[in-house]
Amino acid sequence: MANRTVKDAKSIRGTNPQFLIEKIIRSRIYECKYWKEECFALSAELIVDKAMELRYIGGIYGGNIKPTPFLCLTLKMLQIQPEKDIVVEFIKNEEFKYVRALGALYMRLVGSSIECYKYLEPLLNDSRKLRHQTREGEFVLVHMDEFIDALLHEERMFDIILPRMQKRHVLEEANELEPRISALDDDADDNMETSGDEDELPPEKPTKREDRKRSPQRKERDRSKERDRKHRDRERDRERERENIRADRDREKYRERSRSRERRHRSRTPERRERRDRKEERTKSRRDHERHERDDRRRERGHRNKNVYG
């Protein structure tokens, strides 16, 4: 009874939410001490206190497959199915990083593709360190953005097969998702603007006394250096613009190639099926014809033998 999903729980992708975790791992969780002592009779309000006590993330470890408290609480959330607002508060919690990691994993398991991109992508700006217990039972340090990136792109996490997600560019083309602007791009643009402003600062004008002391040859050298510096700056800016144009062009080519490949695949699939069916029919008819010819030759040979020996 304690291991059953709540009665009013909604099915996730057509199945019981607990079935998102494989049966052998579920049975190990049901048998472990943490599940029996700490997760018994937990509600959506009480599970927050248990999540605040987490000190590391992880799945299973050891030769006899022991589950971590993080994995036990994940299964408990799948069992009691808390409301979406509670899960969103888990994700937005900035004080307790393991509460945020638990909410992110649960959202990745039960949320739609749009919800996962909407609530998990902002966490890529969180670079705090997390303790991760590996399969061998050792602890390693990972960062929150690495953990979120793995949730969005990997097929398996903590020995749990993650549900498939739609590609981001597909949702962007369908106008269901806004294009993502990375914080790194903003920093790069700011740095470029700052460097451009620094390069455009006018040189300090020499005083009249210094100008009188300079010889004509030195003035000519200074003017040539100034021209060379401006030329290098212009060339650098042009090269930067060309690289950006090439990158945009390559990105557009890749997207166009993937779209044309998908269209070609959709259009050619029925034709290939028809060609395959026609080829199978021709092969079958040819085999039938050859079988009939063999039978006719066998009958003629039998008639000849009968006439000779009859």
C-alpha positions in Angstrom: 0.0 0.0 0.0 2.8 2.4 0.9 4.4 1.9 -2.5 1.3 2.6 -4.6 0.8 5.8 -6.6 -1.9 8.2 -5.2 -5.4 7.6 -6.6 -5.9 11.0 -8.3 -2.5 10.9 -10.0 -2.4 11.6 -13.7 -0.7 9.2 -16.1 2.6 10.4 -17.6 3.0 9.5 -21.2 0.3 6.9 -20.9 1.7 5.0 -18.0 2.0 5.1 -14.2 4.5 7.8 -13.2 6.5 5.4 -11.0 7.1 3.2 -14.1 9.4 5.9 -15.5 12.0 4.3 -13.2 12.9 0.7 -14.1 11.4 -2.1 -12.1 14.7 -3.5 -10.6 15.7 0.0 -9.4 12.2 0.6 -8.0 12.3 -2.7 -6.1 15.8 -1.7 -4.6 14.4 1.7 -3.6 11.3 0.0 -1.9 13.7 -2.3 0.1 16.2 0.4 1.2 16.3 1.8 4.7 16.0 5.4 3.7 12.7 4.8 1.8 11.1 2.9 4.7 12.2 5.3 7.4 12.4 8.8 5.8 9.9 8.6 2.9 7.0 6.9 4.6 3.8 9.0 4.6 5.5 12.0 3.0 3.2 14.6 1.5 4.0 17.4 -1.0 4.5 19.8 1.8 6.8 17.5 3.9 9.0 16.5 1.0 10.4 20.0 0.9 12.0 19.4 4.3 13.6 16.2 3.2 14.9 17.8 0.0 16.6 20.6 2.1 18.5 17.9 3.9 20.1 16.5 0.7 23.9 16.8 0.5 24.6 15.2 -2.8 23.0 14.0 -6.0 23.2 10.5 -7.6 21.4 7.4 -8.7 22.5 3.9 -7.6 25.9 2.8 -6.3 27.7 -0.3 -5.1 27.7 -3.8 -6.4 24.4 -4.7 -4.8 22.6 -1.6 -6.3 22.0 0.8 -3.4 19.8 3.9 -4.2 20.8 7.4 -3.0 18.4 9.6 -1.0 18.2 11.8 -4.1 16.8 9.0 -6.2 14.5 7.9 -3.4 12.9 11.4 -3.2 12.6 11.5 -7.0 10.5 8.3 -6.9 8.5 9.7 -4.0 7.7 12.8 -6.0 6.6 10.5 -8.9 4.4 8.6 -6.4 2.6 11.6 -4.8 2.8 13.8 -7.9 3.0 17.3 -6.4 1.4 20.2 -8.1 3.2 22.1 -10.8 3.5 25.3 -8.7 5.4 23.3 -6.1 7.8 21.9 -8.7 8.4 25.4 -10.1 9.2 26.7 -6.6 11.7 23.8 -6.3 13.4 24.9 -9.5 13.4 28.6 -8.6 14.8 28.0 -5.2 18.3 29.7 -5.1 19.2 29.0 -1.5 19.2 25.2 -1.6 20.9 24.0 -4.7 20.0 20.3 -4.2 16.3 21.2 -3.9 16.7 22.9 -7.3 18.4 19.9 -8.8 15.6 17.6 -7.5 12.9 19.8 -9.0 14.8 20.0 -12.3 15.1 16.2 -12.6 11.3 15.8 -11.8 10.4 18.4 -14.4 12.5 16.6 -17.0 10.7 13.3 -16.3 7.1 14.5 -16.2 7.1 17.9 -18.1 6.5 18.5 -21.8 9.3 19.6 -24.1 8.2 23.3 -23.9 8.1 23.2 -20.1 11.5 21.6 -19.9 13.1 24.3 -22.1 11.2 27.1 -20.3 12.1 26.2 -16.8 15.4 24.4 -17.1 17.3 26.6 -19.6 17.5 29.5 -17.2 19.4 27.2 -14.8 22.3 27.1 -17.3 23.4 30.4 -15.7 23.8 28.7 -12.3 27.5 27.6 -12.0 27.4 26.3 -8.4 29.1 23.1 -7.5 27.3 19.9 -6.7 28.5 16.7 -5.1 27.8 13.7 -7.3 28.0 10.1 -6.0 29.1 7.9 -8.9 28.2 4.2 -9.5 31.4 3.2 -7.7 30.3 5.1 -4.6 32.9 7.8 -5.0 32.1 11.6 -4.9 33.0 13.9 -7.7 32.3 17.6 -8.2 30.0 18.8 -11.0 28.4 22.1 -11.7 24.7 22.9 -11.9 24.9 24.0 -15.5 26.6 20.7 -16.5 23.8 18.8 -14.7 21.1 20.8 -16.5 22.8 20.4 -19.8 22.9 16.7 -19.3 19.2 16.6 -18.5 18.4 18.5 -21.7 20.6 16.5 -24.1 21.4 13.1 -22.6 19.2 10.0 -23.0 19.9 8.5 -19.5 20.5 10.1 -16.2 21.1 8.3 -12.9 20.2 5.0 -14.6 16.8 6.4 -15.5 15.8 6.5 -19.2 14.7 10.1 -19.8 11.7 10.7 -22.0 12.4 11.9 -25.5 12.2 15.7 -26.2 11.5 17.6 -29.3 14.5 19.5 -30.8 14.6 23.1 -29.9 14.9 24.4 -33.5 11.7 22.5 -34.4 9.8 24.3 -31.6 11.3 27.6 -32.7 10.2 27.0 -36.3 6.7 26.2 -35.1 6.7 29.5 -33.1 6.0 27.6 -29.9 9.3 28.7 -28.3 11.3 31.9 -28.4 14.9 31.7 -29.6 17.3 31.4 -26.7 19.8 34.1 -26.0 22.8 32.8 -24.1 24.4 34.8 -21.3 27.8 34.1 -22.9 26.7 35.8 -26.1 25.7 38.9 -24.1 29.1 38.9 -22.4 30.9 38.5 -25.7 28.9 41.4 -27.2 29.7 43.6 -24.2 33.4 42.8 -24.5 33.4 43.6 -28.2 31.7 46.9 -27.6 34.1 47.7 -24.8 37.1 46.8 -26.9 35.7 48.8 -29.8 35.3 51.9 -27.5 38.8 51.5 -26.3 40.2 51.3 -29.8 38.3 54.3 -30.9 39.6 56.5 -28.1 41.5 59.4 -29.7 45.2 59.6 -29.0 46.4 62.3 -26.7 47.6 65.3 -28.5 51.2 66.3 -27.7 51.8 69.7 -26.2 53.3 72.5 -28.3 56.7 72.1 -26.5 56.9 68.4 -27.3 55.8 69.1 -30.9 58.6 71.6 -31.3 61.2 69.1 -30.0 60.2 66.4 -32.4 62.1 66.1 -35.7 60.3 65.8 -39.0 61.5 62.2 -39.4 60.0 61.3 -36.0 56.7 63.0 -36.9 56.5 61.0 -40.1 57.2 57.8 -38.2 54.5 58.6 -35.7 52.0 59.3 -38.5 52.8 56.0 -40.2 52.4 54.1 -37.0 49.1 55.7 -36.4 47.9 54.8 -40.0 49.1 51.2 -39.5 47.3 51.0 -36.2 44.0 52.3 -37.7 44.5 49.9 -40.7 45.0 46.9 -38.3 41.8 47.9 -36.3 39.8 48.1 -39.5 41.1 44.8 -40.7 40.3 43.2 -37.4 36.8 44.5 -37.4 36.2 43.3 -41.0 37.6 39.9 -40.2 35.3 39.7 -37.2 32.3 40.6 -39.3 33.3 38.1 -42.0 33.6 35.3 -39.3 30.1 36.2 -38.0 28.7 36.2 -41.5 30.3 32.8 -42.2 29.0 31.3 -38.9 25.5 32.6 -39.7 25.7 31.2 -43.2 26.9 27.8 -42.0 24.2 27.7 -39.4 21.6 28.5 -42.0 22.9 25.9 -44.4 22.8 23.2 -41.7 19.3 24.1 -40.8 18.2 24.2 -44.5 20.0 20.8 -45.1 18.3 19.2 -42.2 14.9 20.6 -43.3 15.4 19.4 -46.9 16.5 16.0 -45.6 13.4 15.7 -43.5 11.1 16.7 -46.4 12.9 14.3 -48.7 12.5 11.5 -46.2 8.8 12.3 -45.8 8.2 12.4 -49.5 10.2 9.4 -50.5 9.0 7.0 -47.8 5.7 6.1 -49.6 7.5 5.8 -53.0 10.1 3.5 -51.5 7.4 1.3 -50.0 5.6 1.1 -53.3 8.9 0.2 -55.2 9.6 -2.4 -52.6 6.1 -3.9 -52.9 6.4 -4.0 -56.7 9.8 -5.6 -56.5 8.5 -8.3 -54.1 5.5 -9.0 -56.4 7.9 -9.4 -59.4 10.1 -11.7 -57.5 7.2 -13.8 -56.3 5.7 -14.0 -59.9 9.1 -15.0 -61.3 9.5 -17.7 -58.7 6.0 -19.0 -59.4 6.8 -19.0 -63.2 10.0 -20.9 -62.6 8.3 -23.4 -60.4 5.6 -24.0 -63.0 8.3 -24.5 -65.7 10.1 -27.1 -63.5 6.8 -28.9 -63.0 6.1 -28.9 -66.7 9.5 -30.3 -67.6 9.2 -32.9 -64.9 5.8 -34.0 -66.4 7.2 -34.2 -69.9 10.2 -36.2 -68.7 7.7 -38.6 -67.0 5.6 -39.0 -70.2 8.7 -39.7 -72.3 9.9 -42.4 -69.9 6.4 -43.9 -69.9 6.3 -44.1 -73.7 9.8 -45.6 -73.9 9.3 -48.3 -71.3 5.6 -48.7 -71.8 
